[in-house]
Amino acid sequence: MIPKMLRILSALLLVAGGYGLAQVTVPDTPAGHTLQAWLDAFNSGDRARIETYVKTVDQSQSVDGMISFRNQTGGFELLSIESSDPLHIRFRVKEKGGPTTALGNLLVKDGQPPTVGTFGLRALPPGAVVENVTMDAAERKKVIDGVDSDLKEYYVEPAKAQQMADALKMHENKGDYDAISDGDRTGMRLRRD
């Protein structure tokens, strides 16, 4: 009886341990390669490795800023790939040094190596459910018109607000947003423009 119980317990521990060791596969795309390069450099905590990453992949980053953030989080464990296109990847990570999970978005410019166009991490509240939002032309127009209205109503410098609103309208009229259906990518592009 006891040997049978030990075998069952051992089998359960092996199965449970296997779930904990499951690794997320990063897509074999320019965005996936860039995500893996960031994770490798960031998690290493090695100044030289982070400097190389910043110089070759994401010059908008600060080496000291990345090291400081790495020291705060202990690095990140990749939990899942939420969505993936060749030049865009949405992913979820968890701090190695704490309970915080975050949703990341990475948009890359194609090249050798691919370089970061936009990168962002947002901490998620416990139990948060993340939904991928797709936008059609009518919804995208509502968002752009809403940003235009909010800029004009709430932005501190009216002249600057008008410049930003004009820039968004110019991009909209040129069709720069027409091919973007992903809500996060739309938001990233609007912030950039």
C-alpha positions as CSV (number, residue, x, y, z in Angstrom):
1,M,0.0,0.0,0.0
2,I,2.7,2.5,1.0
3,P,4.9,1.8,-2.1
4,K,1.9,2.3,-4.3
5,M,1.1,5.7,-2.6
6,L,4.8,6.7,-3.0
7,R,4.6,5.9,-6.8
8,I,1.4,7.9,-7.2
9,L,2.9,10.8,-5.2
10,S,6.1,10.7,-7.2
11,A,4.2,10.7,-10.5
12,L,2.1,13.7,-9.4
13,L,5.3,15.6,-8.4
14,L,6.9,14.8,-11.8
15,V,3.8,16.1,-13.6
16,A,3.5,19.2,-11.4
17,G,7.2,19.9,-11.8
18,G,6.9,19.5,-15.6
19,Y,4.2,22.3,-15.7
20,G,6.6,24.6,-13.8
21,L,9.4,24.0,-16.3
22,A,7.3,24.6,-19.4
23,Q,8.9,27.3,-21.5
24,V,7.2,29.7,-23.7
25,T,8.4,29.5,-27.3
26,V,9.3,32.9,-28.7
27,P,8.2,33.2,-32.4
28,D,10.9,33.0,-35.1
29,T,10.1,36.5,-36.4
30,P,12.0,39.9,-36.3
31,A,9.8,40.9,-33.3
32,G,10.4,37.6,-31.6
33,H,14.2,37.8,-32.1
34,T,14.1,41.3,-30.7
35,L,12.1,40.3,-27.7
36,Q,14.5,37.4,-27.0
37,A,17.5,39.8,-27.3
38,W,15.9,42.2,-24.8
39,L,15.1,39.4,-22.3
40,D,18.6,38.0,-22.6
41,A,20.3,41.3,-22.1
42,F,17.9,42.6,-19.4
43,N,17.9,39.4,-17.4
44,S,21.7,39.1,-17.5
45,G,22.2,42.3,-15.5
46,D,25.6,42.5,-17.3
47,R,26.5,46.1,-18.2
48,A,28.5,45.1,-21.3
49,R,25.6,43.0,-22.6
50,I,23.0,45.7,-21.9
51,E,25.3,48.3,-23.6
52,T,25.5,46.1,-26.7
53,Y,21.8,45.7,-26.8
54,V,21.2,49.4,-26.5
55,K,23.8,50.3,-29.2
56,T,22.6,47.7,-31.7
57,V,18.8,47.2,-31.0
58,D,17.2,50.0,-29.0
59,Q,19.1,53.3,-28.8
60,S,16.1,55.0,-27.1
61,Q,17.0,53.0,-23.9
62,S,19.4,54.1,-21.2
63,V,21.9,51.5,-20.0
64,D,21.7,52.9,-16.5
65,G,17.9,52.9,-16.7
66,M,17.8,49.3,-17.8
67,I,20.2,48.2,-15.1
68,S,18.2,50.1,-12.4
69,F,14.9,48.6,-13.6
70,R,16.6,45.1,-13.7
71,N,17.7,45.6,-10.1
72,Q,14.2,46.6,-9.1
73,T,12.5,43.6,-10.8
74,G,15.1,40.9,-10.6
75,G,14.6,40.3,-14.3
76,F,11.5,38.9,-16.0
77,E,10.2,35.5,-16.7
78,L,8.3,35.2,-20.0
79,L,4.8,33.9,-19.2
80,S,3.1,34.0,-22.6
81,I,2.9,35.4,-26.1
82,E,-0.4,37.1,-26.4
83,S,-0.2,37.9,-30.1
84,S,2.5,38.0,-32.8
85,D,3.1,39.4,-36.2
86,P,6.4,39.6,-37.9
87,L,7.1,43.1,-36.7
88,H,4.9,43.3,-33.6
89,I,4.7,41.1,-30.5
90,R,2.5,41.4,-27.4
91,F,3.7,39.4,-24.4
92,R,3.2,38.9,-20.7
93,V,6.1,38.7,-18.2
94,K,6.4,38.3,-14.4
95,E,9.0,39.9,-12.2
96,K,11.5,37.4,-10.9
97,G,11.9,39.4,-7.7
98,G,8.2,40.0,-7.0
99,P,4.6,39.2,-7.8
100,T,4.0,41.8,-10.5
101,T,3.1,40.8,-14.0
102,A,3.2,43.1,-17.0
103,L,1.9,43.2,-20.5
104,G,4.5,44.2,-23.1
105,N,4.2,45.5,-26.6
106,L,7.2,45.6,-29.0
107,L,7.0,47.0,-32.5
108,V,10.2,46.6,-34.5
109,K,11.6,48.1,-37.7
110,D,12.8,45.4,-40.0
111,G,16.6,45.2,-40.6
112,Q,19.7,43.3,-39.7
113,P,19.3,43.3,-36.8
114,P,15.7,44.5,-36.4
115,T,15.6,47.6,-34.2
116,V,13.0,48.8,-31.8
117,G,10.4,51.2,-33.1
118,T,8.2,51.2,-29.9
119,F,8.6,49.2,-26.7
120,G,6.4,49.4,-23.6
121,L,5.6,47.5,-20.4
122,R,2.4,48.0,-18.4
123,A,2.0,46.5,-14.9
124,L,-1.2,44.6,-14.6
125,P,-3.4,44.6,-11.5
126,P,-3.9,41.2,-9.9
127,G,-6.6,39.2,-11.7
128,A,-6.7,41.6,-14.7
129,V,-8.0,40.1,-17.9
130,V,-6.4,41.4,-21.0
131,E,-8.3,41.5,-24.2
132,N,-6.9,42.2,-27.7
133,V,-8.8,45.0,-29.2
134,T,-9.2,45.2,-33.0
135,M,-10.4,48.3,-34.7
136,D,-12.2,48.9,-37.9
137,A,-12.0,52.2,-39.8
138,A,-15.1,53.7,-38.0
139,E,-13.7,52.8,-34.6
140,R,-10.3,54.2,-35.5
141,K,-11.9,57.5,-36.7
142,K,-13.8,57.8,-33.3
143,V,-10.5,57.3,-31.4
144,I,-8.6,59.9,-33.5
145,D,-11.5,62.4,-33.2
146,G,-11.6,61.8,-29.4
147,V,-7.9,62.4,-29.1
148,D,-8.3,65.5,-31.2
149,S,-11.1,66.8,-28.9
150,D,-9.3,65.9,-25.7
151,L,-6.1,67.6,-26.8
152,K,-8.0,70.8,-27.6
153,E,-10.0,70.7,-24.4
154,Y,-7.5,69.5,-21.8
155,Y,-3.9,70.1,-23.0
156,V,-2.2,72.9,-21.1
157,E,-0.8,74.7,-24.1
158,P,-3.5,75.3,-26.7
159,A,-1.0,76.1,-29.5
160,K,0.8,72.8,-28.9
161,A,-2.5,71.0,-28.6
162,Q,-3.5,72.3,-32.0
163,Q,-0.1,71.3,-33.5
164,M,-0.5,67.7,-32.2
165,A,-4.1,67.5,-33.4
166,D,-3.1,68.8,-36.9
167,A,-0.3,66.2,-37.0
168,L,-2.7,63.4,-36.3
169,K,-5.2,64.6,-38.9
170,M,-2.5,64.9,-41.5
171,H,-1.4,61.3,-40.8
172,E,-5.1,60.2,-40.9
173,N,-5.7,62.0,-44.2
174,K,-2.6,60.4,-45.7
175,G,-3.9,56.9,-44.8
176,D,-1.1,56.2,-42.4
177,Y,-3.4,54.5,-39.9
178,D,-5.5,52.5,-42.5
179,A,-3.6,49.3,-42.2
180,I,-3.5,49.2,-38.4
181,S,-6.3,47.2,-36.9
182,D,-4.7,46.3,-33.5
183,G,-5.8,48.6,-30.7
184,D,-2.5,48.8,-29.0
185,R,-0.6,49.4,-32.2
186,T,-3.0,52.2,-33.0
187,G,-2.4,53.7,-29.6
188,M,1.4,53.4,-29.9
189,R,1.3,55.0,-33.4
190,L,-0.9,57.9,-32.2
191,R,1.4,58.6,-29.3
192,R,4.4,58.6,-31.6
193,D,2.8,60.9,-34.2
